[in-house]
Amino acid sequence: MEQSVRSTGVATHCPYCALQCGMTIVGDDAGYTVLPRDFPTNKGGLCRKGWTATELLTAPDRLTTPLMRDRKGGTLRPATWDEALARVASGIRDIQERHGRDAVAVFGGGGLTNEKAYMLGKFARVGLGTANIDYNGRFCMASAAAAGLRAFGLDRGLPFPLADIPGADAILIAGGNPAETMPPIMQYFEAQRARGGQLIVADPRVTATARAATLHLQLTPGTDAALANGLLHVAIQRGLIDRAFIEARTAGFEPVRRTVASYWPDRVERITGVPAKQIVAAAAILGEAATAMVLSARGPEQQSRGVDNVHAFINLVLALGKAGKPHCGYGCLTGQGNGQGGREHGQKADQLPGYRKIDNPAHRAAVASVWGVDAAELPGPGLSACELLAALGDTVRGLLVFASNIAVSAPAAQAQIGRLDALDLLVVTDLFLSETAARADVVLPVAQWAEEEGTTTNLEGRVLLRRRLADPPDGVWTDIQILKALADRLDRGAYFSASVPEVFSEFRRATAGGIADYAGISYRRIAAEQGVFWPCPDEAHSGTPRLFLDRFAHEDGRARFFAVEYRGPAEQPSPDYPFILTTGRLLVHYQSGTQTRRVPQLRDAEPEPFVEIHPHTARMLGLRANDRVALKTRRGEAELTLRLSRDIRPDTFFVPFHWGGKGSANLLTNTALDPVSRIPEFKVCAVRLEKVEAHGGSDRAGASLVATETN
Ligand code: SF4
C-alpha cells in the first residue's frame, strides 16, 4: 500500500524519467531531503538524479516573474502577469487575423502531467482554433508508438508490468542503456539473470547495460533492421518459430518470411558488423527460451527508418510466439517522465484525448461533446514537430512553448535557432531561462513538479499521482492557470477551468471509450492501489497490467506483421565525412539539461560536453585525451573535449546531447524524418573531426584530419 501524505513527508514521484520512481520528501523550504520509497517500480532504489531532485526547488536562478522584450532584438525585462498575458493575447490575435488561425502553433512536452498535456491539446484546438500542435515526444518515443499501434492496435510502452521481467528466460534490449538512463530498473534484469535468464544487448557501445549482458551485439549504428531480420532468418532456418501462434493470433507473416529469407548471417555480419556466430547464438537464445521479451529504446527508434526498425523486432517477437503470454512480449523503454501519458491525450498533431484520431468523425464527435463544442469547429491534423519547426517564421508566425527546450533538443539546432528568431511572437513557459526561453518575446515562469498536483503515466502504463509538496514561489503560476488566463483573454475562457481536479475529471470523461481509457481512474484509487494501469473504463474495473493475453487490440484480435527491408540511414560515411556520429544520454543528466545542469552534484559530475572516440581512432588521427576538437557534419559544427574509450566502435563517435551552445550535439544531427513517425534521425549521421587545440596547449592547429584518416 502506497504511503499516504504524512506529517513527516510527502509520498510522490521523481520529476525525471519514465520509471517514475516513488520517493518521500521531508523537510520544508529551508531544506528538503529525498527518501527512497518501496514503490513497485523502483522498490526502494533511486538514481543520482532522483536523490538530488529537490535541489531544483531552491535553485537560485529560478524565474519568479514574467519577462518581456519590448522590441525584437531588445533585452528581456521583468513584467507583470497582466502585462505579459495581454501581450501574448494581443500577439496571438494579431497573427491569427493577418495569417489565419494555424499561423499560431503550440509545442508541448513529454514532461507535462496528463492534466496539462490534455489541457494543452484542448487549448490549441478550442482556445486558439489551430491545427498546429505537436510536442517533443516526437523526438523521443514516436517510432515505437507508431509501430506498436500498427502491429498491436494499441501503443503502451510495456504491455506488462516490470514485475514480469525476471520471469523471462531471454531478453533482448535493442539500443537502450537503462543502467544509465534509469538505473533502478536494473534490479529486474539482475533478478532475471539470477534465475538463469539470458540477457542480450544490441548497442554500438559497450555500455553499462551491455556489460551486464550474457551477449553483446556491437552493431554499426543504423543497421538495426538488418540485425532483427537476420535473427528471424536464423530462427526460421532452425525451426524455432511458433507456427501455431502465428496461425492463431497474427496476420501477414508470409511476406515477412519471404523478406527475411535473404538475411543470412554472413550478409547480416557484413551490414551490421556483428559476427555471424553471435547472430546465430542470439537467435538460438531467444528462440529456444520458453519465455522471451524484446525491449527497444531510442537506438533503433530515433532513425529515419525508426518505425521499420521497431517492426523488424516486433516481427521477431511475433514469429517466435513470444507475445500475448506471461513474461513475453515487445516493449519500449519510454524515456521522458510522462512520455507515455504525454503521447495519449492530444498533444500530438493528429490526436485527440484517449489516443483518438483527429481525422476520425466518431472520435471528433466524442471529444467535442465533452468539450461542449461542435465537432465541425475542431481543426484537422496539423504539422508534426519537425515540420512545424521548419515552418517557423514562414507559415507559422507565433509559437507557444511548454516544457520544451527546442533550441537544444531539435536536430540541426543552428538553423532551428534562426527560425525561432524569425517568429513574430515566441512565448516560452519554463522554470529557468533555458536556451529557448532566452530567445523568447515573452517568458512565463511556471510551477514545477513538487509545487502542483497531477498524474503521470509511467513506462508500464501505470497511472501515478504526483503530490504537491510546497507552494510555488511568489509570482509563479502553474501551466494550467496560464492556459485558463489566456483562454479568458481570447474570449474562450468558458471552456476551461484552472482547477486541477476539475481538469482531471473532464480529462477522464474525454478519454472514456478511447484506446487509452482513464475513465475509472481517480486520485483516490491511484493512492490506494499503487497506481492504476490503463485501460480502466470504470471505477469497478481493476485496471489492465497485462495487455494482449487473449487478443490484440485490432478489431479481429490479431497482431500484424510488417515486412521490412533494411535500407540504412539517410546519411552514410563518405570521404568528406568518414565517421559515424551517434548521440545519447549520461547517467547524471536528463534531456536538454535545463534541470540537471542546475543541480551542483550532477553538474560537477559531468560539467561539459565531450565526444567519445576509440583510442585506435584517436591514434590514427593524431589526437590525445582532452584535446579540443571540432566535429563537423553537413548541418553544422560543435566544439568538444575529446574523451577516449575502448567501449565504442572505432568507426563511431558518441556525443551526449545535454548541452546547448557550441558543444550542442544537435548542431550536428540530421533532420531526415521517418516517413511514418516523423521522428528525426538523431542516432546516426556522417561526421568528420578536426583538431582545434591540443591538450595543454593553445595552438589552434585547425588542420583537417580527414586526409590522415583516408590516406
Ligand atoms: Fe528513478 Fe528515473 Fe528519477 Fe532516476 S531519474 S530516480 S531512475 S525516475
Residues whose N, C-alpha, C, O or C-beta is under 5 A from the ligand:
A	BS01	SF4	C14 Y16 C17 L19 Q20 C21 L46 C47 K49 G50 T181 M182 P183 P184
